[in-house]
Amino acid sequence: MPDTARTLPPDIEIARRATLLPIAQIAEKLDIAEEDLEHYGKVKAKVSMDLYHRLDDAPTGKLVLVTAITPTPAGEGKTTTSIGLCDGLNRIGKQATVCLREPSLGPCFGMKGGAAGGGRAQVVPMEDINLHFTGDFHAIGLAHNLLAALLDNHIHQGNKFDIDPRRIVWKRVVDMNDRALRDIIVGLGGTNNSMPHESSFDITVASEVMACFCLSESLAELKERLGRIIVAYTRDRKPVTAADLKANGAMAVLLKDALKPNIVQTLENNPAFIHGGPFANIAHGCNSIIATKLSMRLSEYTVTEAGFGADLGAEKFLNIKCRKSGIKPNAVVIVATVRALKLHGGVPLKELSKPNVESLDKGVENLKKHIENIHRFGLPVVVAINHFSSDTDAEIQFIKDKCAYLSVKIITADHWAEGGKGAEELARAVVEVVESTKTDFSLLYPDTCTLWQKVGIICREIYGATDVLADKKLRDKFHALQEAGFGNLPICMAKTQYSLSTDPLLVGRPKNFDVPLRDVMVSAGAGFVVVLTGDIMTMPGLPKIPAAEAIDINKDGEIVGLF
């Protein structure tokens, strides 16, 4: 969120004024040869999978995971901090690359805006990245909807597998916030239009195809994962998969080029891989394994980001992505702002710029809980206070004093206003922690725990809940998935990002709350079990005043209003 007390041009203007290097020159910094690039214009490209596989046995650099406190309307700046830290590391002599997710068009035209950073800590070309980029999301949406079309066609053409139309679990997707598509009926209009049945749309970033895409390391693995996707159940309750419908080969064809990671640059001409984009509140919230591992094989330091607060993105990064890929962070940066911590302490949004040390006494509890959670994984933490001009020395010192017993470095960073220069102190702190700390990384739970036990561990240890609530029908679904052989899979929780609990109004560090579960489903291709809590939606809606209303194109063909 922009700091209005320090005037900078709009993000889009800063990005346009930047001097971008040809993407081949950026790639050279990582020793990527021209023949391993597939150009999408002058300043963005895809990197060949041949290079990725040639580097299978290459030594890897250090990995820094950036996460945050529980998000607030005051803004935290996790992506901005990731980019600023990358630039700061390069400024102090460390060869660093940032790995981010691709933005979804839904939030871009909705309330959240783009996801290319902000101020003087951005990845560019910002307009391309926030819009269609290299077409990856369109390919994922097409592959997902091809499977839906083939499923409906199978039923229309005789239904050899005896699929029960009431037990179709494969929805459709579109990369836009559209609440009108949450519940629909398809197949109306007569016998030529397939079998009528209830259906719905998810946003593309919630698609299991997106998860398969981000967790695969080769086209062959992607095709195999896609084939395991369960799309429906027969009348005698047997699962029907994409492979049963002979759909996974064609889906993989649509994703063949998208699987190659995208390379762009920061405002300071440092390399950035941006690839994949599952949401962290309804999916696993991390960029692709391919992009992260490629960066680690080519860079001294890789800075990557996990979506929303550490209870969502970071928990899934560590319990799902690390479990499946074998990677582990050397350190975790938790981003906070004084403003956001005051809001967690009960200060109204309009009064956040006023000094208020007292409110931090309650608000800092949220930060402390996230630090404790990361320590639970055996990882060292650095806290980055994303600086606003309204912050006082007394407020920052209060945060440091309250967290002193946790033995973490708390660094004020000014990358939004100053770019990499403003993140040099943060970069030095991260390097010191990485190079002086031996990590003792451990997963939150073993594969051998039951699905129900895994959910309980996440809810109690990460969220701080008292109990987990589910009716008998839902508990029976857990038992059925366990008995069907899915009990060894990790859990992907779908939960509001605005609270450690499932109630978005419970800010700070809530106590004495339960977690009500709404549903559970297996993502057999992705290799995890999704648990829906509270009233979380897999298709977001637009706000009363969508960002789209301010986005336009002027007489000179320039985009305006994009942020």
SULRA-V288065 format. One record per residue. N is the residue number from 0. RES is the residue in one small letter. PHI is phi as a letter, one per 20 degrees, with the letter a starting at -180 (999 if undefined). D_CENTER is the distance of its C-alpha to the mean C-alpha in Angstrom with 2 decimals. Layout:
N,RES,PHI,D_CENTER / N,RES,PHI,D_CENTER
//
This chain:
0,m,999,18.33 / 1,p,f,21.60 / 2,d,e,24.37 / 3,t,f,27.27 / 4,a,f,29.87 / 5,r,d,29.12 / 6,t,e,29.58 / 7,l,c,27.56 / 8,p,f,27.58 / 9,p,g,24.73 / 10,d,g,21.61 / 11,i,f,22.69 / 12,e,f,26.14 / 13,i,f,25.01 / 14,a,f,23.01 / 15,r,f,26.11 / 16,r,e,28.44 / 17,a,f,26.63 / 18,t,e,28.51 / 19,l,e,26.36 / 20,l,e,27.65 / 21,p,g,28.01 / 22,i,f,25.04 / 23,a,f,27.54 / 24,q,f,28.36 / 25,i,f,24.76 / 26,a,f,24.60 / 27,e,g,27.92 / 28,k,f,26.44 / 29,l,d,24.65 / 30,d,m,27.79 / 31,i,e,26.33 / 32,a,f,29.41 / 33,e,g,29.98 / 34,e,f,30.54 / 35,d,e,27.00 / 36,l,d,25.57 / 37,e,d,25.35 / 38,h,f,25.63 / 39,y,d,24.09 / 40,g,n,26.47 / 41,k,e,27.33 / 42,v,c,24.13 / 43,k,b,21.42 / 44,a,b,21.71 / 45,k,d,20.43 / 46,v,d,21.36 / 47,s,f,23.46 / 48,m,f,22.61 / 49,d,g,26.13 / 50,l,f,25.20 / 51,y,g,22.26 / 52,h,f,24.74 / 53,r,f,27.51 / 54,l,e,25.51 / 55,d,g,24.93 / 56,d,d,27.28 / 57,a,f,26.55 / 58,p,f,26.08 / 59,t,d,22.69 / 60,g,e,21.99 / 61,k,e,20.30 / 62,l,d,16.58 / 63,v,d,15.23 / 64,l,e,11.94 / 65,v,d,11.14 / 66,t,c,10.07 / 67,a,b,12.06 / 68,i,f,14.54 / 69,t,f,14.15 / 70,p,f,13.40 / 71,t,c,16.65 / 72,p,f,18.26 / 73,a,f,19.64 / 74,g,n,16.46 / 75,e,d,15.10 / 76,g,n,13.95 / 77,k,f,11.13 / 78,t,f,10.49 / 79,t,g,14.28 / 80,t,f,14.95 / 81,s,g,13.05 / 82,i,f,15.18 / 83,g,f,18.19 / 84,l,f,18.10 / 85,c,g,18.10 / 86,d,f,21.03 / 87,g,f,22.68 / 88,l,f,22.67 / 89,n,f,24.29 / 90,r,f,26.80 / 91,i,e,27.97 / 92,g,n,28.56 / 93,k,d,25.56 / 94,q,f,24.21 / 95,a,c,20.45 / 96,t,c,17.63 / 97,v,d,14.15 / 98,c,d,11.23 / 99,l,c,8.37 / 100,r,e,6.29 / 101,e,f,8.89 / 102,p,f,9.42 / 103,s,e,10.47 / 104,l,f,14.15 / 105,g,g,14.13 / 106,p,f,12.86 / 107,c,g,14.79 / 108,f,e,17.90 / 109,g,d,17.24 / 110,m,d,16.78 / 111,k,f,13.70 / 112,g,n,14.81 / 113,g,f,13.35 / 114,a,b,10.64 / 115,a,d,13.06 / 116,g,n,14.10 / 117,g,a,17.45 / 118,g,m,21.08 / 119,r,e,22.12 / 120,a,c,18.74 / 121,q,c,17.27 / 122,v,d,16.45 / 123,v,c,19.03 / 124,p,f,20.26 / 125,m,g,18.21 / 126,e,f,19.71 / 127,d,f,19.04 / 128,i,f,15.39 / 129,n,f,14.81 / 130,l,d,17.08 / 131,h,e,17.82 / 132,f,l,17.15 / 133,t,d,18.41 / 134,g,n,18.13 / 135,d,g,15.42 / 136,f,f,14.03 / 137,h,f,17.70 / 138,a,f,18.48 / 139,i,f,15.86 / 140,g,f,17.23 / 141,l,f,20.73 / 142,a,f,20.38 / 143,h,f,19.12 / 144,n,f,21.96 / 145,l,f,24.47 / 146,l,f,24.09 / 147,a,f,24.72 / 148,a,f,27.75 / 149,l,f,29.13 / 150,l,f,28.87 / 151,d,f,30.79 / 152,n,f,33.21 / 153,h,g,33.93 / 154,i,f,34.96 / 155,h,f,36.99 / 156,q,e,38.76 / 157,g,p,40.20 / 158,n,l,37.42 / 159,k,g,38.58 / 160,f,e,36.12 / 161,d,l,37.28 / 162,i,f,33.81 / 163,d,e,34.00 / 164,p,g,32.61 / 165,r,f,31.87 / 166,r,d,29.52 / 167,i,f,27.30 / 168,v,d,23.68 / 169,w,e,22.09 / 170,k,e,21.10 / 171,r,d,20.54 / 172,v,c,17.60 / 173,v,b,17.52 / 174,d,e,14.94 / 175,m,b,16.42 / 176,n,f,16.73 / 177,d,b,20.04 / 178,r,f,21.24 / 179,a,f,24.48 / 180,l,e,22.92 / 181,r,f,21.74 / 182,d,c,25.10 / 183,i,c,27.41 / 184,i,c,30.37 / 185,v,d,30.70 / 186,g,n,33.86 / 187,l,f,36.29 / 188,g,o,39.31 / 189,g,o,41.48 / 190,t,f,41.75 / 191,n,f,40.56 / 192,n,d,37.09 / 193,s,m,36.00 / 194,m,e,35.92 / 195,p,f,34.79 / 196,h,a,32.04 / 197,e,f,29.32 / 198,s,b,25.82 / 199,s,a,22.76 / 200,f,d,19.78 / 201,d,d,16.05 / 202,i,f,13.68 / 203,t,g,12.82 / 204,v,f,9.05 / 205,a,e,10.38 / 206,s,f,12.90 / 207,e,f,13.83 / 208,v,f,14.72 / 209,m,f,11.17 / 210,a,f,10.61 / 211,c,g,14.01 / 212,f,g,13.36 / 213,c,f,10.51 / 214,l,d,12.66 / 215,s,e,15.94 / 216,e,d,17.97 / 217,s,b,20.74 / 218,l,f,21.90 / 219,a,f,24.10 / 220,e,f,21.38 / 221,l,g,19.30 / 222,k,f,22.54 / 223,e,f,23.28 / 224,r,f,19.94 / 225,l,g,20.39 / 226,g,f,23.90 / 227,r,e,22.98 / 228,i,g,21.15 / 229,i,e,23.37 / 230,v,d,24.28 / 231,a,a,27.26 / 232,y,c,30.03 / 233,t,f,33.74 / 234,r,f,36.43 / 235,d,d,37.04 / 236,r,m,33.36 / 237,k,e,32.52 / 238,p,f,29.07 / 239,v,d,28.97 / 240,t,d,26.39 / 241,a,f,25.38 / 242,a,f,27.68 / 243,d,g,30.48 / 244,l,e,30.19 / 245,k,l,30.16 / 246,a,d,27.06 / 247,n,f,24.74 / 248,g,f,26.80 / 249,a,f,26.62 / 250,m,f,22.87 / 251,a,f,22.50 / 252,v,g,24.85 / 253,l,f,22.65 / 254,l,d,19.68 / 255,k,g,21.98 / 256,d,e,21.30 / 257,a,f,17.63 / 258,l,f,17.05 / 259,k,f,18.39 / 260,p,f,15.95 / 261,n,e,16.31 / 262,i,d,17.92 / 263,v,c,18.53 / 264,q,b,19.56 / 265,t,e,19.24 / 266,l,g,22.03 / 267,e,e,23.86 / 268,n,m,23.77 / 269,n,d,21.62 / 270,p,f,19.59 / 271,a,b,15.95 / 272,f,e,14.12 / 273,i,c,11.55 / 274,h,b,10.74 / 275,g,m,8.70 / 276,g,a,5.88 / 277,p,f,5.15 / 278,f,f,4.67 / 279,a,e,4.59 / 280,n,e,8.23 / 281,i,c,9.46 / 282,a,b,7.65 / 283,h,e,6.35 / 284,g,m,2.57 / 285,c,c,4.13 / 286,n,f,6.49 / 287,s,f,9.82 / 288,i,f,12.31 / 289,i,g,14.86 / 290,a,f,13.54 / 291,t,f,13.07 / 292,k,f,16.45 / 293,l,f,18.18 / 294,s,f,17.39 / 295,m,f,18.61 / 296,r,f,21.71 / 297,l,d,22.51 / 298,s,c,21.68 / 299,e,f,23.17 / 300,y,c,19.97 / 301,t,d,16.35 / 302,v,d,13.92 / 303,t,c,10.22 / 304,e,c,7.37 / 305,a,d,5.06 / 306,g,f,3.83 / 307,f,l,7.31 / 308,g,f,10.20 / 309,a,f,11.09 / 310,d,f,12.27 / 311,l,d,8.97 / 312,g,g,6.05 / 313,a,f,9.06 / 314,e,g,11.19 / 315,k,f,9.23 / 316,f,g,8.79 / 317,l,f,12.50 / 318,n,e,13.83 / 319,i,d,12.31 / 320,k,f,11.24 / 321,c,f,14.11 / 322,r,f,16.43 / 323,k,e,16.21 / 324,s,d,16.25 / 325,g,n,18.60 / 326,i,e,16.87 / 327,k,b,16.73 / 328,p,f,16.08 / 329,n,e,19.29 / 330,a,a,18.15 / 331,v,c,15.45 / 332,v,d,15.48 / 333,i,d,14.97 / 334,v,e,15.11 / 335,a,b,17.52 / 336,t,c,20.06 / 337,v,g,23.56 / 338,r,g,23.20 / 339,a,f,20.25 / 340,l,f,22.14 / 341,k,f,25.24 / 342,l,f,23.58 / 343,h,f,22.56 / 344,g,e,26.25 / 345,g,o,27.48 / 346,v,f,28.26 / 347,p,f,28.15 / 348,l,g,25.79 / 349,k,f,28.85 / 350,e,d,30.23 / 351,l,f,27.37 / 352,s,e,29.20 / 353,k,e,32.23 / 354,p,g,32.68 / 355,n,a,32.19 / 356,v,f,32.13 / 357,e,g,33.09 / 358,s,f,29.94 / 359,l,f,27.88 / 360,d,g,29.71 / 361,k,e,27.69 / 362,g,f,24.47 / 363,v,f,24.11 / 364,e,f,24.02 / 365,n,f,20.36 / 366,l,f,19.70 / 367,k,g,22.10 / 368,k,f,20.42 / 369,h,f,17.07 / 370,i,f,19.26 / 371,e,g,21.17 / 372,n,f,18.20 / 373,i,f,17.14 / 374,h,f,20.86 / 375,r,f,21.00 / 376,f,e,19.19 / 377,g,m,21.85 / 378,l,d,19.84 / 379,p,f,21.18 / 380,v,c,19.61 / 381,v,c,20.18 / 382,v,e,19.65 / 383,a,d,19.19 / 384,i,e,20.90 / 385,n,f,19.77 / 386,h,f,23.33 / 387,f,d,24.88 / 388,s,f,28.61 / 389,s,e,29.38 / 390,d,f,28.40 / 391,t,d,31.58 / 392,d,f,32.54 / 393,a,f,33.55 / 394,e,f,30.16 / 395,i,f,28.36 / 396,q,f,31.10 / 397,f,f,30.80 / 398,i,f,27.14 / 399,k,f,28.25 / 400,d,f,31.19 / 401,k,f,29.32 / 402,c,d,26.88 / 403,a,g,29.68 / 404,y,f,30.24 / 405,l,e,26.75 / 406,s,l,27.77 / 407,v,d,24.77 / 408,k,f,25.07 / 409,i,d,24.18 / 410,i,c,24.14 / 411,t,e,24.37 / 412,a,c,22.67 / 413,d,c,23.65 / 414,h,f,21.51 / 415,w,g,21.03 / 416,a,e,24.79 / 417,e,c,25.78 / 418,g,m,23.04 / 419,g,g,23.24 / 420,k,g,26.57 / 421,g,f,25.08 / 422,a,d,22.68 / 423,e,f,25.44 / 424,e,f,26.22 / 425,l,f,22.64 / 426,a,f,22.62 / 427,r,f,25.96 / 428,a,f,24.87 / 429,v,f,21.90 / 430,v,f,24.33 / 431,e,f,26.92 / 432,v,f,24.73 / 433,v,f,23.44 / 434,e,e,27.00 / 435,s,d,28.79 / 436,t,d,26.71 / 437,k,e,26.80 / 438,t,f,23.73 / 439,d,c,24.43 / 440,f,f,21.07 / 441,s,b,21.29 / 442,l,f,19.13 / 443,l,f,19.29 / 444,y,b,21.29 / 445,p,e,23.14 / 446,d,g,22.93 / 447,t,f,26.38 / 448,c,f,25.52 / 449,t,f,25.78 / 450,l,g,22.86 / 451,w,f,24.39 / 452,q,f,24.74 / 453,k,f,21.11 / 454,v,f,20.05 / 455,g,f,22.76 / 456,i,f,21.71 / 457,i,f,18.14 / 458,c,f,19.67 / 459,r,e,22.54 / 460,e,e,21.31 / 461,i,e,17.80 / 462,y,e,18.42 / 463,g,n,22.16 / 464,a,f,23.38 / 465,t,e,26.99 / 466,d,b,26.76 / 467,v,d,24.88 / 468,l,d,26.56 / 469,a,b,27.00 / 470,d,f,30.09 / 471,k,f,32.15 / 472,k,f,30.86 / 473,l,f,27.25 / 474,r,f,28.47 / 475,d,f,30.38 / 476,k,f,27.29 / 477,f,g,25.76 / 478,h,f,29.12 / 479,a,f,29.31 / 480,l,f,26.00 / 481,q,f,27.22 / 482,e,f,30.54 / 483,a,e,29.09 / 484,g,n,27.72 / 485,f,e,24.02 / 486,g,f,24.56 / 487,n,e,23.34 / 488,l,e,19.72 / 489,p,f,16.92 / 490,i,d,15.56 / 491,c,d,12.28 / 492,m,e,12.97 / 493,a,d,12.42 / 494,k,b,13.41 / 495,t,g,13.77 / 496,q,e,11.63 / 497,y,e,14.98 / 498,s,b,16.85 / 499,l,f,17.03 / 500,s,e,19.11 / 501,t,e,18.70 / 502,d,d,20.78 / 503,p,f,19.00 / 504,l,e,22.38 / 505,l,e,22.58 / 506,v,e,21.32 / 507,g,m,22.11 / 508,r,c,22.58 / 509,p,f,23.94 / 510,k,c,26.57 / 511,n,l,28.44 / 512,f,c,25.99 / 513,d,d,25.29 / 514,v,d,22.25 / 515,p,e,23.41 / 516,l,e,21.92 / 517,r,d,22.23 / 518,d,a,21.59 / 519,v,b,20.52 / 520,m,b,19.96 / 521,v,e,19.56 / 522,s,d,17.18 / 523,a,f,19.80 / 524,g,f,18.48 / 525,a,f,15.03 / 526,g,n,17.01 / 527,f,b,15.75 / 528,v,d,17.09 / 529,v,e,15.28 / 530,v,d,16.88 / 531,l,e,16.95 / 532,t,c,18.18 / 533,g,l,20.11 / 534,d,d,19.81 / 535,i,g,16.08 / 536,m,d,15.94 / 537,t,e,14.14 / 538,m,c,15.66 / 539,p,f,15.31 / 540,g,d,18.48 / 541,l,e,19.58 / 542,p,f,21.03 / 543,k,g,24.78 / 544,i,c,24.58 / 545,p,f,21.75 / 546,a,g,20.77 / 547,a,g,22.26 / 548,e,f,25.66 / 549,a,e,25.56 / 550,i,e,24.31 / 551,d,b,27.35 / 552,i,c,29.09 / 553,n,e,32.33 / 554,k,f,35.65 / 555,d,e,34.70 / 556,g,n,31.72 / 557,e,e,29.20 / 558,i,f,26.07 / 559,v,c,26.27 / 560,g,n,24.17 / 561,l,e,20.73 / 562,f,b,18.68
//
